[in-house]
Amino acid sequence: MKFTNIGPHTILMFHTDLAHILSLSSFHFQTCIKSISPEFDIEIKYCTSLKRKKQKWEVNKLHNLFNLHQSLISLGEKCHAVKTELLNDLVDFKPSSEVLRILLYGPIGAGKSCFINSVQRVLLGRNFIGVLENSTCIGKSFSVSMKTYKLKKQGEEYYPFEFIDTMGFEPKESKGIEAKDIKKILQGHILDGYTFNPGKAIPDDDQKYNKNPSLCDKVHCVVCILPADSVTRMDNSIFDKLGTIRKKATELEIPQVIILTKVDTVCEVINNDVTKMYWSRKIQEKVKVCSNKLGIPLNSIYAVKNYHAEVTQDEEIDTFILMALRDIVNFANDYVQCLKRTAAE
């Protein structure tokens, strides 16, 4: 850490690995510092030195400098505290219905199965394989049927929310899951275990067709899984299919979220240090592309790094996954409460 006096201001220069794991702007950095030590009176302005290519924070007021330095050093412990808080929120969560159902959809190879395994792994605190993943690039969906995945707690109990995995979208019109099937899943008409037939939607007389779905059969949150490494060059026909699902979910007023996966493959900095997730211009660009293509607001897009090669837990990876999961669960529960209020009127 280095300080340089320039008139009435002080320049605080530091390495980005000392920044808060969720820092997006000077405001977030200021909020982080004040949350650690409320006695700090700080006005911060972000500026860049093109010559030195270093990041600087212009501090107008800075008190108790030594304590600030120590607080920044302890941000690793802060990460542990944030993860613990997020995990406890999910463990203690009480939904407004018996179960919350969260639909995952997206193009083939986006990492839907990997995301489910990563979430379960974080919740258990150990390596876990519950959903088979395809490690090869064969250009075909590995999931061919609709399957519901319950998320295990420590012991024999399950969390009151579950994921629905679906067949991935493929570029060609006749390939991949039918958009009509997705619409029926949203409304709770398709039962678990239905095998998708590319190019043909489920008929009403199919044994896996549920004619009278209950509240617990319906989807309460829709999550689109998009790969950061290919989202900018994805075939327009896929975005057309994704847009169709978004339109139907919007008609039903179902909350929608994007999970941006494979962020470590597009940014070497994040591959080495996931805490720099929101410092990365590349990731910010990918997030904006997702928002522009599907019309989902930036604050509903979560960049995460799935577990795929790691055999041990990483608290920083866990924190980003848990942050996304907690919001998704809360969005789903908000929707259930809204349905109940509407039904009671």
C-alpha positions in Angstrom: 0.0 0.0 0.0 1.4 3.4 -1.0 0.3 7.0 -0.4 1.1 10.1 -2.5 0.1 13.6 -1.5 -1.3 15.8 -4.2 -2.7 19.0 -2.8 -5.6 18.4 -0.4 -6.1 14.8 -1.5 -4.4 11.5 -0.8 -3.9 8.8 -3.4 -4.2 5.2 -2.0 -2.7 2.7 -4.3 -3.3 -1.0 -3.7 -3.4 -4.3 -5.4 -6.8 -5.4 -6.6 -6.7 -8.6 -4.5 -7.2 -6.5 -1.5 -10.4 -5.2 -2.8 -13.8 -6.5 -1.7 -14.9 -9.6 -3.5 -18.1 -7.9 -4.7 -16.6 -4.5 -5.5 -18.1 -3.0 -8.7 -17.5 0.7 -8.0 -16.1 3.2 -5.6 -19.4 3.2 -3.8 -19.2 -0.6 -3.1 -15.6 -0.2 -1.9 -16.6 2.6 0.4 -19.6 0.6 1.7 -17.3 -2.4 2.3 -14.8 -0.4 4.3 -17.5 1.2 6.4 -19.1 -2.1 7.1 -15.8 -3.4 8.5 -15.0 -0.3 10.5 -17.8 2.3 10.8 -15.6 4.9 12.3 -13.9 5.5 8.9 -15.0 8.7 7.3 -14.2 8.2 3.6 -15.0 9.8 0.3 -13.6 7.7 -2.5 -13.2 8.4 -6.2 -11.9 5.8 -8.6 -9.3 7.0 -11.1 -6.9 5.4 -13.5 -3.2 6.1 -14.3 -2.6 5.3 -17.9 1.2 5.6 -17.6 1.6 3.4 -14.6 -1.4 1.2 -15.4 -2.2 1.0 -11.7 -5.6 1.4 -10.0 -5.9 4.3 -7.6 -8.5 5.4 -5.1 -8.6 9.1 -4.4 -9.4 9.6 -0.8 -10.6 12.9 0.4 -11.0 11.9 4.0 -9.3 9.0 5.6 -9.0 8.4 9.3 -7.3 5.6 11.2 -5.2 4.6 8.3 -3.5 1.7 10.0 -6.8 0.1 11.0 -8.0 0.4 7.4 -4.9 -1.4 6.2 -5.5 -4.2 8.7 -9.2 -4.4 7.7 -8.3 -4.8 4.0 -5.8 -7.6 4.9 -8.6 -9.4 6.8 -11.0 -9.5 3.8 -10.2 -13.2 3.4 -11.9 -13.7 6.8 -14.7 -11.4 5.5 -15.3 -13.7 2.6 -15.6 -16.6 5.0 -18.2 -14.6 7.1 -20.2 -13.7 3.9 -20.3 -17.4 2.8 -21.4 -18.5 6.3 -24.2 -15.9 6.4 -25.4 -16.9 2.9 -25.3 -20.6 3.8 -27.2 -20.1 7.1 -29.9 -18.1 5.3 -30.5 -21.0 2.9 -30.4 -23.7 5.7 -33.0 -21.7 7.7 -35.1 -20.7 4.8 -38.8 -21.4 5.1 -40.7 -21.2 1.8 -44.3 -20.1 1.3 -45.1 -23.4 -0.4 -44.1 -27.0 0.2 -41.3 -26.7 -2.4 -40.0 -24.1 -4.8 -39.3 -25.3 -8.3 -36.5 -23.6 -10.3 -36.2 -24.3 -14.0 -32.8 -24.4 -15.7 -32.6 -24.0 -19.5 -30.1 -22.8 -22.0 -28.1 -23.9 -25.0 -26.2 -27.2 -25.1 -22.9 -27.1 -23.4 -23.8 -24.1 -21.2 -23.1 -26.0 -18.0 -26.6 -26.6 -16.5 -25.7 -30.0 -15.1 -22.4 -28.6 -13.8 -24.2 -25.8 -12.1 -26.5 -28.2 -10.3 -23.5 -30.2 -9.1 -21.7 -27.1 -8.0 -24.6 -25.8 -6.0 -25.1 -29.2 -4.3 -21.3 -29.4 -3.6 -21.4 -25.9 -2.0 -24.4 -26.8 0.2 -22.7 -30.0 1.3 -19.2 -28.6 1.7 -17.6 -31.5 -0.2 -17.1 -32.9 -3.7 -20.4 -34.3 -5.2 -21.6 -35.9 -8.4 -25.3 -36.1 -8.6 -25.9 -35.1 -12.2 -23.9 -36.8 -15.0 -21.9 -34.2 -17.0 -20.6 -34.4 -20.5 -16.9 -33.5 -20.6 -16.7 -33.8 -24.4 -17.6 -31.3 -27.1 -19.9 -33.4 -29.2 -22.4 -30.6 -30.0 -25.4 -32.6 -28.6 -27.4 -32.2 -25.5 -26.4 -34.6 -22.7 -29.7 -34.3 -20.9 -32.5 -35.9 -23.0 -35.3 -36.0 -20.4 -36.8 -33.7 -17.8 -35.5 -34.5 -14.4 -36.0 -32.9 -11.0 -33.0 -32.7 -8.6 -33.6 -32.3 -4.9 -30.8 -30.6 -3.0 -29.5 -32.5 0.0 -28.8 -31.0 3.4 -26.3 -32.4 5.8 -27.9 -35.7 6.9 -31.0 -37.1 5.4 -33.1 -34.0 4.9 -33.5 -31.9 1.7 -33.7 -28.2 1.0 -37.3 -26.9 0.2 -36.2 -25.9 -3.3 -35.3 -28.0 -6.3 -33.9 -27.7 -9.8 -35.5 -28.9 -13.0 -32.9 -29.9 -15.6 -34.0 -29.9 -19.3 -32.6 -30.8 -22.7 -30.4 -28.0 -24.1 -31.3 -25.9 -27.1 -29.5 -26.6 -30.4 -29.1 -24.1 -33.3 -31.2 -25.9 -35.9 -35.0 -25.5 -35.8 -35.6 -29.2 -35.5 -33.0 -29.9 -32.9 -33.2 -29.7 -29.1 -36.1 -29.2 -26.8 -39.3 -27.7 -28.2 -40.2 -24.2 -26.9 -43.8 -25.4 -26.5 -42.6 -28.1 -24.1 -40.8 -25.5 -22.0 -44.1 -23.4 -21.8 -45.9 -26.5 -20.5 -43.2 -27.1 -18.0 -43.6 -23.6 -16.7 -47.3 -24.2 -16.1 -46.6 -27.6 -14.4 -48.1 -29.8 -17.1 -45.1 -32.0 -17.7 -44.2 -34.6 -15.1 -40.7 -35.6 -14.0 -39.1 -38.2 -16.3 -40.6 -37.1 -19.6 -38.2 -37.8 -22.5 -38.1 -34.9 -24.9 -38.8 -35.6 -28.6 -36.9 -33.0 -30.7 -39.2 -31.6 -33.2 -42.4 -32.8 -31.5 -44.1 -31.3 -28.4 -45.7 -33.5 -25.7 -49.3 -34.5 -26.6 -52.1 -33.9 -24.1 -52.8 -37.7 -23.8 -49.2 -38.6 -22.9 -48.9 -40.4 -19.5 -46.4 -37.7 -18.4 -48.8 -34.9 -19.1 -50.3 -33.4 -16.0 -53.8 -31.9 -16.9 -54.4 -30.3 -13.5 -51.1 -28.9 -12.0 -51.0 -27.7 -8.5 -49.0 -24.8 -7.1 -46.1 -27.1 -6.3 -46.1 -28.5 -9.8 -45.5 -25.1 -11.4 -42.2 -23.4 -12.0 -41.5 -20.5 -9.6 -38.3 -19.1 -11.1 -36.7 -19.4 -14.5 -32.9 -19.5 -14.8 -31.2 -19.2 -18.1 -27.7 -20.7 -18.1 -25.4 -19.0 -20.6 -21.7 -19.8 -21.3 -19.4 -16.7 -21.2 -17.0 -18.2 -23.6 -19.4 -18.4 -26.5 -22.4 -16.1 -25.7 -21.1 -13.4 -28.1 -20.9 -15.7 -31.1 -24.0 -17.8 -30.3 -26.3 -18.6 -33.2 -29.3 -16.2 -33.4 -31.7 -19.1 -33.6 -30.7 -20.1 -30.1 -31.4 -16.6 -28.8 -34.8 -16.7 -30.6 -35.7 -19.9 -28.7 -34.4 -18.4 -25.4 -36.4 -15.2 -26.1 -39.6 -17.3 -26.6 -39.2 -18.8 -23.2 -38.6 -15.4 -21.7 -41.7 -14.1 -23.3 -43.8 -16.9 -21.9 -42.3 -16.6 -18.5 -43.0 -12.9 -18.6 -46.6 -13.5 -19.5 -46.9 -15.7 -16.4 -44.9 -13.1 -14.4 -42.4 -15.7 -13.4 -39.1 -14.1 -12.2 -36.1 -14.7 -14.5 -32.4 -14.8 -13.9 -29.3 -15.5 -16.0 -26.4 -17.5 -14.7 -23.2 -16.7 -16.6 -20.9 -19.7 -16.5 -17.4 -20.5 -17.7 -16.2 -17.1 -16.7 -12.7 -18.5 -16.0 -12.3 -19.5 -19.6 -12.6 -16.0 -20.9 -10.6 -14.2 -18.3 -7.2 -15.5 -17.1 -7.3 -13.1 -14.2 -10.5 -14.8 -12.9 -9.1 -18.2 -13.6 -6.3 -17.4 -11.1 -8.4 -15.3 -8.7 -12.2 -15.5 -8.8 -12.5 -12.6 -6.3 -11.7 -10.2 -9.3 -15.0 -11.3 -10.9 -16.5 -7.9 -11.1 -13.2 -6.1 -11.8 -13.0 -7.8 -15.1 -14.0 -5.7 -18.1 -14.4 -8.9 -20.2 -17.0 -10.2 -17.7 -18.8 -6.9 -17.6 -19.0 -6.9 -21.4 -20.4 -10.5 -21.4 -23.0 -9.5 -18.8 -24.1 -6.6 -20.9 -24.4 -8.8 -24.0 -26.7 -11.2 -22.1 -28.8 -8.3 -20.9 -29.1 -6.8 -24.4 -29.9 -10.1 -26.0 -32.6 -11.3 -23.6 -33.7 -8.1 -22.0 -33.0 -9.2 -18.5 -31.7 -6.4 -16.2 -28.1 -6.4 -15.1 -29.0 -6.9 -11.4 -30.6 -10.3 -12.4 -27.4 -11.6 -14.0 -24.9 -13.6 -11.9 -21.5 -14.5 -13.0 -20.2 -17.7 -11.4 -17.4 -20.2 -11.7 -18.6 -23.8 -11.6 -16.6 -26.5 -10.1 -15.2 -28.7 -12.8 -11.5 -29.5 -12.2 -11.2 -28.7 -8.5 -11.3 -31.5 -6.0 -11.3 -29.3 -2.9 -13.6 -26.5 -1.8 -12.8 -22.9 -2.5 -14.7 -20.4 -0.4 -14.5 -17.6 -3.0 -16.1 -19.9 -5.6 -18.7 -20.9 -3.0 -19.6 -17.3 -2.2 -20.5 -16.3 -5.7 -22.6 -19.5 -6.2 -24.4 -19.0 -2.8 -25.1 -15.3 -3.6 -26.8 -16.3 -6.8 -28.7 -19.2 -5.2 -30.0 -17.1 -2.3 -31.4 -14.5 -4.7 -33.0 -17.1 -6.9 -34.7 -18.8 -4.0 -36.0 -15.5 -2.7 -37.3 -14.5 -6.2 -39.1 -17.9 -6.4 -40.7 -17.4 -3.0 -41.8 -13.9 -3.8 -43.6 -15.3 -6.9 -45.4 -18.0 -4.8 -46.6 -15.3 -2.4 -47.8 -13.3 -5.3 -49.8 -16.3 -6.7 -51.3 -16.9 -3.3 -52.4 -13.3 -2.9 -54.0 -13.4 -6.4 -55.8 -16.6 -5.6 -57.2 -15.2 -2.4 -58.6 -12.1 -4.0 
